[in-house]
Amino acid sequence: MHLHSLYGLTVAAAESLPGCRPAATDAAVDVTIRWGAPLDGNDAVLDGELLLTYGTTRPWYCAGRTREGGYVLRYHGSCDFLISPDLATVEVRTVAGSDRGIATILTTGGLLAFLLYVRGATVLHASAVQVGDAALAFVGYSGRGKSTMATLMCADGATVITDDVLRIDGGAADGRPLARLGKTEFRLRKGADTLLGQFGAGGPDGGRARPDVRISADERTVLHLGDGASDHLPLAAIVIPTPMRDGSPLSIDPMPKTEALHALLNMPRIQGWQDAAVITRHFGQLATLVQQVPVLSARIPWGPPFDPGIAAAVRAAAGL
């Protein structure tokens, strides 16, 4: 088994998970992931107690609780995750003929985010970087630019904490919440991959070396940016980027707490929750978070090309 450290969990997987930090060989395992027999199909919405369902023109994913107390997380057309009642073991069953690489992406993203929600952790749909001795998070819907913004920061000298899923814990001495380490790679959409040209020059420390690059199963450009960030960093600020493609200038403004709470509630990592316990807990967690951490609205002139000065402006607005 391969041991990985992700979002405060030690994950034992039958296959190595790309872009994941290794865990200590003597670490206590929180979740064990194995691959099971393929499915003929998984088009149906789950029977029984439905915890969540999400889709636009058609169902995309859903989750339910089984009679035995376990869980099924279903991504239609791709895979089912069969989860034990204690959340400690997961069997991945891919749909016959589907791309196994997509199931791997869903394993380190949607599956582990689901486990965090059910375990009661605070989860943000965010990419985050380390700047100095603090964490800076970018929150947004898929496609809103959070990975792009985090990549801009790394080109300017920051270090990757996580992409797409951010777990927040309490316990900082100064009362600020703490960011947990996640994946070491950013998955960029077409156009944002031009940011590669900003590595290797500029930035307060001379910039970062050009990262390793690969193409993911969902045809994203994946940048591997290393695992040098620290765990349990105090979260200095949350930035909600809005890509501006009309020539509007850069603007970064603090959000009123009520507006910030509304925005974060509308951008969960997993959408479509129907389970009252998860909904109530998530609301309380975010209501507390916006009291502890400033939330900034950033209107970003969108490339390509991307202005390399954006990173410095974000750092200044976040007080970093």
Buried (B, 14 or more C-beta within 10 A) or exposed (E): EBBBBBBBBBBBBEBEBBBBBEBEEEBEBBBBBBBBEEBEEBEEEBEEEBBBBBEEEEBBBBBBBBEEEBBBBBBBBBBBBBBBEEBEBBBBBBBEEBBBEBBBBBBBBBBBBBBBBBBEBBBBBBBBBBBEEBBBBBBBEEEBBBBBBBBBBBBBBBBBBBBBBBBBBEEBEEEBBBBBBBBBBBBBBEBBBBBBBBBBEBBEEEBBEBBEEEEBBEEBBBBBBBBEBEBEBBBBBBBBBBBBEEEEEBBBEEBEEEBBBEBBBEBBBBBBBBBEEBBEBBEEBBBBBBEBBBBBBBBBBBBEEBBBEBBBBBBEBBEB
